[in-house]
Amino acid sequence: RSCKTSCSKPNTTFVASIKFKVNPSFWLFLALSLYFKRGFFALTYTLAVVLHELAHYIVARRLFYHCQEIRISIFGAVLYGDLDSITATDRIKIALAGPLANLALCVICLATWWIFPESYVFTQPFFQANASMACVNLMPFYPLDGGRVVTGILQQKRDFSKKKYCHF
């Protein structure tokens, strides 16, 4: 989830300006999922992963960073760009965007179940995909989003300590 500072204003059509690249391994994953009659399950996880990455992208663009593409593979998806001078606060905001989007989608599923209980059968895999995406990505291990949050916090502490003790 790397992004580079851009001098120009971000485009208002956020999703339209991002490129998607699909790795051949993803097609293998999809073919195997269809072969083993787990296509619906694979599609719900893929949708959760793409929405997760789009949340990172939208927040990065709103913070005036330039992102190049989202690559989708058998292991998930990754937002690519140049990470040159991202601030600690922006790093944290961008990292939290994906898991928060997954949690928001879980809440939407729960609300849908409350209003339309018969929708549970169709939305339960999507709920599970988003809940697991949020939980896994919030673990504090780099390169997961939780690890990026920890990196941002440590960067803030380091920057704060420099300002505090480097008076001449």
Disulfide bonds with the S-S distance in Angstrom:
Cys3-Cys67 2.28
